Amino acid sequence: MRIAYLDCFSGMSGDMFLGALIDAGVSAELLEKTVAALNLGARLEISHVNRSGIAATKVEVWVNGEKEEPAGSGTHSHFHEGHEHDDHRHDGAHAHPHHSASDSLRTGVSAPDVHDYSHSHGRSLKEIRGIIGRAAISETAKQTALRIFDAIGGAEAKIHNNEIESVHFHEVGAVDAIVDIVCASVGTEALGVDEFVCSRLNVGGGTVKCAHGVFPVPAPATVEILQGAPVYSSGMQVELLTPTGAAIVKTLATRFGSFPEMKIEKSGYGAGTRDFPGNPNVVRLVVGEATGTIASKTAQDTVTVLEANLDDLNPQVFGYVMDRLLAEGALDVFGAPVQMKKNRPGTLLTILCRPEDAAKLTQIIFAETTTLGVRSRQEQRQTLARRWVSVPTPWGDVRMKIASMNGTVTNYAPEYEDCRRIAAERHLPLKTVMQEATTAYLRRVEKP
């Protein structure tokens, strides 16, 4: 089984992760094409730098001929529909060019005590989904990018007690952050690993001052995103882990732990903006083949199980509820017939979700069904390593989901939605499209 180990001994930000991907062998040209596909007037500048004696790759985002960068004094630079705002200040130097999402996101129209935003509302999650959806990248990469943005948006919504759709992204929704997140998703797919393992996360220290007051590092959004993740502080009084970096880690990592047993194939270092003497400001990415006991293990993670008994819900509504829950991030939704009190037939609605999505999905259950109570519990699950590959058919590319254990493929299947779309557009039998995709995958596997 091919695995990647992300060593965040000096925290991480989005641009550092991109640098590590390129340093570990992901094509810089691929990421440059990805930026162009976003159609945001951005480009990447890639350079080789030294951080406390460690050679690393630095990635910077240029927008309309200008470099997106933080002020050296620690000032937060916020980008709102093309305008730069210096709204918040750190009580110390910042390690990375991306700053705390909680210091820059606004859920209202304006913030008179900081800056008048009434001329523009920033980018909503719906707008960002549109930008990503229109980009000429794989569906797998799109879904990964959306999950990362959902993690940030969900954290902000909870902090400000708002619905996720009402959150407007200012700094985190700026062009450079969209570039970081989408390129991270495309680069991760290109890396071709079955599992991401991550170290404990060094969050840094000190305080950050924003419109809502002075907060200790890690920032509120980062804390919310990192629920369930192991963190620590090395004592450095700087913000080492940004919300964007935290969201990338939580989305990609199947587990956290020490350096796994593996046969190392390659490694890469991604550099942060600042250079701290004696403390290399880099993130390390190591890729290789799992060996020993880890190779025979399946991935394990924690999921939340939500349940509700329904005996007076219109059956027509049930299908809509299932679709909405899946669209909002549920991992699985299903119903089972049950016999309830007074001998009434009913349905047991069960949802599997990530712990951070449980509150949002519970609200949807209450809003859309007739239940008066929702049960929840945490459970451990084991999953096979999985990845996606695209295969060509006479009617267009189809994604194949590949599952493996101990490095051996155990299951493969064409993505239903891809096949359904092609069948509908080309007026073909669905089974014909699925068979053709499977044949194309097998031809690819059998190629010498």
Secondary structure, 3 states (H helix, E strand, C coil): CEEEEEECCCCECHHHHHHHHHHCCCCHHHHHHHHHHHCCCEEEEEEEEEECCEEEEEEEEEECCEECCCCCCCECCEEECCEEECCCEECCCCCCCCCCHHHCCECCCCECCCECCCCCCCEEHHHHHHHHHHCCCCHHHHHHHHHHHHHHHHHHHHHCCCCHHHCEECCCCCHHHHHHHHHHHHHHHHHCCCEEEECCEECECCEEEECCEEEECCCHHHHHHCCCCCEECCCCCCECECHHHHHHHHHHCCEECCCCCEEEEEEEEEECCCCECCECCEEEEEEEEECHHHHHCCEEEEEEEEEEEECCCCHHHHHHHHHHHHHCCCCEEEEEEEECHHHCEEEEEEEEECHHHHHHHHHHHHHHCCCCCCEEEEEEEEECEEEEEEEEECCEEEEEEEEEECCEEEEEEECHHHHHHHHHHHCCCHHHHHHHHHHHHHHHHHCC
